[in-house]
Amino acid sequence: MTRAAMGADVIVNGLNPPNYHNWSLLIPQITAQVITAAKASGATVIVPANLYNFGDNPGTLDENTPHRPNTRKGEIRVAMEKTYAESGVQTILLRAGNFIDPNGNGDIMSVATMRKSKLTSMGPPATLQAYCYTPDWARAAVMLAEQRHQLDTFEDIPFPGHAFTNDQLKDALETHVGRSIKLTTFPWWVMRLLSPVWELAREMKEMRYLYAMPHQVSATKFNSILPDFKATDIATVMYAGLPRDIYPDEPMRARTQTPVKQ
């Protein structure tokens, strides 16, 4: 990693063991390797931080929200961020909610996406959730990299993204596809049943609280640093999880600008 980083101005640490595999061992190892590479190259590190640090703490989350993790993975992330903060390497945490990737890749919409006019809800459908559209996160990371010399050595920057409920998502998708959609509940009982023999089920079960916790991410600090940033419209973000065969004769796009109450 150090050899690969030589000559780099910025390192984006997007490494994440699949299925939460062995986080307690691998996350500290990855963190140490990234810090070593950054010190050798003089690069700034940008990390896609998440909300695990806050534990079960409903409301609007920001850089001043206390870190009170209630899960093992939350404790690991708190320790990881502390290591960066104490390393002396310039580090930018760009902290976001549920990631939505227009290409899928195991994001939250890969779990909750519509199939046969059914939409799966990971928690109560009226619960407000914070979402991050990955192309937006990437654009923001680039803008922060360009301003890195004006930032502190360690920056915790909340990424506001969008916030909506599954009820709102259902309404928007029904308008978009022109038919009714049934909202179903994610079978958490299957995760409990399989957790002794399936690593992903065991790790997901620990995070169930997050989908029942109403929350959003503050935009105050982000907007003060990047006042010219323009987020992708919420309709496009919501439609990102639709199967590509919904409209096989045309590219995926927002046919209508469905108003959504934030």
C-alpha positions in Angstrom: 0.0 0.0 0.0 2.9 2.4 0.8 4.5 1.8 -2.6 1.1 2.4 -4.3 0.6 5.6 -2.4 3.9 7.2 -3.4 3.2 10.4 -5.4 -0.5 10.5 -4.3 -1.9 13.7 -2.9 -5.0 12.0 -1.4 -5.8 8.4 -0.3 -9.5 7.5 -0.1 -9.8 4.5 2.2 -12.8 2.7 0.7 -11.6 -0.7 1.9 -14.3 -2.7 3.7 -14.1 -6.5 4.4 -17.1 -8.2 2.7 -20.0 -9.3 4.9 -18.4 -7.5 7.9 -15.9 -10.3 8.0 -13.5 -10.2 11.1 -13.8 -6.5 11.6 -12.0 -6.5 15.0 -8.8 -7.8 13.3 -9.0 -6.4 9.8 -10.2 -2.8 10.4 -7.2 -2.0 12.7 -4.8 -3.6 10.2 -6.2 -1.6 7.2 -6.2 1.6 9.3 -2.5 1.1 10.2 -1.5 0.4 6.6 -3.3 3.5 5.4 -1.7 5.7 8.0 1.7 4.3 7.2 1.2 4.9 3.5 -0.1 8.4 4.1 2.9 9.3 6.3 5.3 8.0 3.7 3.6 9.9 0.8 2.4 13.0 2.7 -1.1 12.3 1.4 -4.3 13.4 3.0 -6.7 10.5 3.9 -10.5 10.7 3.2 -12.6 8.1 4.9 -16.3 7.3 4.2 -17.4 7.3 7.9 -20.8 6.0 9.0 -23.3 6.4 11.8 -22.5 3.4 13.9 -20.5 5.5 16.3 -23.6 7.2 17.7 -25.5 4.1 18.8 -29.3 4.3 19.3 -29.5 8.1 19.3 -32.6 9.4 17.3 -32.7 12.8 15.9 -30.4 15.0 13.8 -26.8 13.8 14.0 -23.8 16.1 13.5 -20.1 16.4 14.4 -20.9 17.2 18.0 -23.2 14.2 18.6 -21.6 12.0 21.4 -20.1 8.7 20.3 -22.0 6.1 22.3 -21.9 2.9 20.2 -24.2 0.2 21.3 -22.7 -2.5 19.0 -19.4 -4.2 18.5 -19.0 -2.7 15.0 -19.7 0.8 16.4 -16.9 0.4 19.0 -14.5 -0.7 16.2 -15.4 2.4 14.2 -14.9 4.7 17.2 -11.5 3.1 17.8 -10.6 3.4 14.1 -11.4 7.1 14.0 -9.5 7.8 17.2 -6.4 6.1 15.6 -6.7 8.5 12.6 -7.2 11.5 14.9 -4.0 10.7 16.9 -1.9 9.7 13.9 -0.9 13.2 12.8 -2.0 12.4 9.3 -4.5 14.9 7.8 -7.7 12.9 7.8 -11.2 13.9 6.6 -14.1 11.8 7.8 -17.0 12.3 5.4 -19.8 10.8 7.5 -22.9 9.6 5.8 -26.0 7.4 6.3 -27.2 4.4 4.2 -25.3 4.3 1.0 -27.3 4.2 -2.3 -25.2 3.1 -5.3 -26.8 3.4 -8.7 -24.9 0.3 -9.7 -26.1 -1.8 -6.8 -23.0 -3.4 -5.4 -24.6 -4.6 -2.2 -26.0 -1.2 -1.1 -29.1 -0.7 1.1 -31.3 -0.7 -2.0 -30.0 -4.1 -3.0 -31.8 -5.4 0.1 -34.9 -3.2 0.0 -35.3 -2.8 -3.8 -38.6 -3.5 -5.5 -39.2 -7.0 -6.8 -42.5 -8.0 -8.4 -44.3 -4.9 -7.1 -43.0 -5.4 -3.5 -40.7 -3.2 -1.6 -39.0 -4.5 1.5 -38.7 -2.3 4.6 -35.8 -3.0 6.9 -37.6 -1.2 9.8 -40.9 0.6 10.5 -42.0 2.2 7.2 -42.6 5.6 8.8 -39.1 5.8 10.3 -37.0 8.6 8.9 -33.7 7.4 7.6 -30.5 9.1 6.3 -29.3 8.2 2.8 -26.2 9.0 0.8 -26.1 8.8 -3.0 -22.6 7.5 -3.7 -22.0 9.8 -6.8 -22.8 12.8 -4.6 -20.4 11.5 -1.8 -17.7 11.1 -4.4 -18.2 14.7 -5.8 -18.1 16.1 -2.2 -14.9 14.1 -1.5 -13.2 15.6 -4.5 -14.3 19.1 -3.5 -12.9 18.6 0.0 -9.7 17.2 -1.4 -9.3 20.4 -3.4 -9.7 22.4 -0.2 -7.6 20.2 2.1 -5.0 22.9 2.7 -7.7 25.1 4.3 -9.0 22.3 6.6 -7.8 21.1 10.0 -5.6 18.1 10.5 -8.6 16.1 11.6 -12.0 16.9 10.2 -15.3 15.2 11.0 -17.7 16.4 8.3 -21.3 15.1 8.3 -22.7 14.5 4.8 -26.4 15.5 4.8 -27.5 13.6 1.7 -31.2 12.9 1.8 -33.6 11.7 4.4 -36.9 9.9 3.8 -39.1 7.2 5.1 -40.0 3.9 3.3 -43.6 5.2 3.2 -42.3 8.2 1.2 -40.2 5.9 -1.0 -43.2 3.7 -1.7 -45.3 6.7 -2.8 -42.6 8.0 -5.1 -42.0 4.6 -6.7 -45.7 4.1 -7.3 -45.9 7.4 -9.1 -42.8 6.5 -11.1 -43.9 3.0 -12.2 -47.6 3.7 -12.5 -48.8 0.9 -10.3 -49.4 -0.1 -6.7 -46.5 -1.4 -4.6 -46.8 -3.6 -1.6 -44.6 -2.8 1.4 -43.3 -5.9 3.1 -41.2 -6.3 6.2 -37.6 -7.6 6.1 -37.5 -11.2 7.6 -35.3 -10.5 10.6 -36.3 -13.8 12.1 -34.3 -15.5 9.3 -31.2 -13.5 10.4 -31.7 -14.7 13.9 -32.2 -18.3 12.7 -29.1 -18.3 10.5 -26.8 -16.2 12.6 -25.0 -19.2 14.3 -23.9 -20.5 10.8 -23.9 -17.4 8.6 -21.5 -14.5 9.3 -23.5 -11.8 7.4 -26.8 -12.8 9.2 -25.1 -12.5 12.6 -23.5 -9.1 11.8 -26.7 -7.7 10.2 -28.8 -8.7 13.2 -26.6 -6.5 15.4 -27.5 -3.4 13.3 -31.3 -3.9 13.3 -31.7 -1.0 15.7 -30.4 1.5 13.1 -33.4 0.9 10.8 -35.9 1.5 13.6 -34.1 4.7 14.8 -35.5 7.9 13.2 -32.6 10.1 12.2 -31.1 12.4 9.6 -27.7 14.0 9.2 -27.1 17.7 9.8 -26.1 19.9 6.8 -24.8 22.8 8.8 -21.0 22.1 8.8 -21.1 20.6 5.3 -22.8 23.6 3.8 -20.4 26.0 5.5 -17.4 24.3 3.9 -19.0 23.4 0.5 -21.7 26.1 0.0 -21.8 25.5 -3.8 -22.4 21.8 -3.6 -25.6 20.7 -5.4 -27.0 17.3 -4.4 -28.7 15.0 -6.9 -32.4 15.5 -6.8 -34.3 13.2 -4.4 -36.4 11.5 -7.1 -33.3 10.2 -8.9 -31.9 9.0 -5.6 -35.1 7.1 -4.8 -35.4 5.5 -8.2 -31.8 4.3 -8.1 -32.8 0.9 -6.6 -35.4 0.1 -9.2 -34.6 -3.1 -11.2 -33.2 -2.3 -14.7 -36.0 -4.3 -16.4 -38.8 -1.9 -15.2 -38.3 0.1 -18.4 -36.2 -2.1 -20.7 -36.5 0.2 -23.7 -35.1 3.3 -22.1 -32.4 4.2 -19.6 -33.2 4.6 -16.0 -34.2 8.2 -15.3 -36.7 10.2 -13.3 -39.8 10.5 -15.5 -41.4 12.8 -13.0 -40.2 15.1 -10.3 -42.2 13.6 -7.4 -42.5 16.0 -4.5 -41.3 14.4 -1.2 -41.8 16.0 2.2 -38.5 16.0 4.0 
